[in-house]
Amino acid sequence: MNPGMNRGMNHGMNPVERVFRSAGVTGWLHAVDIDDGREVGLRADEPVVLASVFKVPLLLELHRQAERGLLDLSERVRVPAADRTAGGTGLAAMLDDATLSLRDLAYLMMAVSDNTAADVLLSRVGREAVNTLLDGLGLTATRVVQNCRDMLTSLWVDAGVADQSDVTQACTDPEVVARLRALDPALGNRSTPREMTRLLAMIWRDEAAGAASCAAIRRLMALQVWPHRLASGFPFDDVAVSGKTGTLPTLRNEVGVVEYPDGGRYAVAVFTRSLSTAQNQPRADAAIGAAARMAIDQLRTHI
Amino acid sequence: MDLVRHLGYFLVVTEELHFGNAAARLGMAQPPLSQRIRRLEEELGVRLFERSSRRVALTEAGRLLVPEAREIVARVERMRDLMSDLARGDAAVVRAGVPADLGAAVLAALIAGFRDRRPDVRLSLTEMGTAAQVAALLEGRLDVGLLRHPVAANGLAYGPVLVRHPGVLLAEGDELTEWATVHLGDLAGRDLVLFPRDAEPGLYDDTLASCRRGGFVPAEIICTDRVEFALGLVLSGTAVAFGAPAEVPGVVWRPLAGTPLAWRCSPAWRTEPGPYVRDFTAVAVQVLKENAGMVDEGVPPAPRVAPRPATGFLA
């Protein structure tokens, strides 16, 4: 028995909106059929905070520079143990000096959202280069103005804690969350749900870069390890889910592509913000998958 | 001059903002009232009212005087009442405010305990929320209160802070009753029945902030200070409530894991506590510990967020 969920509220509300509402989040969504352009949206043109989703355009620019001969993806880069950008995964969590190729750094950045790997790659390709690429693709609402270290620094400055290790705890305080600049799309890395699905559709149609580069990006997005967001809406062996998550206090995002066994391919971008400040909210994570499935199901009703 | 009486005239004029009406209320003619206000202004060396032919308005000094004058007048009245009670041979009275959800047994123990200690003093109890108690204490209508924290009020002094950690009240048959302890996050999406914010502004905000922190944002909040009404909503499965175990068939209590909610309470009074207020405080603290399961405020356990890479920032 769970009376709060069973109340017959919100009948007639957009079903995607209902999924968000019952998980205690505000949601922004856009889903598009990659091959016929049919689309479903909810606040799809509003600016949203990308958080780690910015690693997708960064990855694309890395491959575009490799195509132009500006860098070699197999070039080995030394990542010293000292002064790494913080994070709970990948090199950000490892203790010793490491030497990896640029493309293996890209793997860590995409598979486990490694913040250290992302900052090494962004300093290599340059923020302006990423924005120039986005302009060229017509994605002018999408901007990369910060690296991971900038975002994390703004969190601990705004939270008013002396030690970065106290940030996670401080950011469950609703009063602290209310003053975080990192949650304002105008101030950091940003986009809209519609621009994110356009970017993904171009990658899946080999339009964002050369076919080999697009294939390499699709490979990395399929290697992401997280099962709790977009993938949780499609618990089927014959459906492929590729994606990139993004997380900041109260924000849970994922953009990705869902591929059905009948050949249907759908780019979907889901951005959420929860009223609760708890870090662990499996219902909010799962709402991303549930909303995506509902949107994609709407795109498939006419098949 | 009789300063207290003049302050009394002043307060009536501030309420009426009209000398004719104020004089009528005081049962006197207008000229002597005007004269007395002028004398008060001379005594204090400031103008208290702007007078024009059409209206009377308080000056800045007048506005500052209002709360001070009220306090002085109320305290003098109280002193006179107390002395005249004694002169007539009536028992002295201590006026105490207590929260609505104290419960019959605790209330009875409080009255019995005070009677044992001070058989000569009558205890006059009023059921009041914290906001009303603060106002009544500051205006001299209460001698002592039992307030819920956090309280933002200047001019009050507090006795020992006691704390209790409420659990959750669920309907029998609710799936969560299968757990020995319930996490706040388990309640996500439920409706909550809670005391009204008007009555307990500090504790209401504090409780909801702790809920947000713990992953529980109620779908709807139903406010009531009636315990029976709250239990009815719990019993019907409409909402969950926070509190102590209820001896009501069909309602099941479970502790909240990690004691995320701390409801603090302490006796409070204005200025120096008199002997009756000290006695009431001592009895209340003892009764709240022995009969209401409250304990001395210790060092609160630091809340923590256990690191999990998949849900950490920038994952």
Interface residues (C-beta under 8 A of the other chain):
Chain A: M1 N2 P3 G4 M5 R7 M9 S22 A23 G24 A51 S52 G87 G88 T89 A93 V112 S113 N115 C148 M151 L152 L155 V167 T168 Q169 C171 T172 D173 P174 E175 W226 H228 T245 G246 T247 L248 P249 S274 L275 S276 T277 A278 Q279 N280 Q281 R283 D285
Chain B: A171 G173 D174 E175 G185 A188 G189 R190 D191 A209 C211 R212 R213 G214 G215 F216 V217 P218 A219 E220 G237 T238 A239 A302 P303 R304 V305 P307 R308 P309 A310 T311 G312 F313 L314 A315
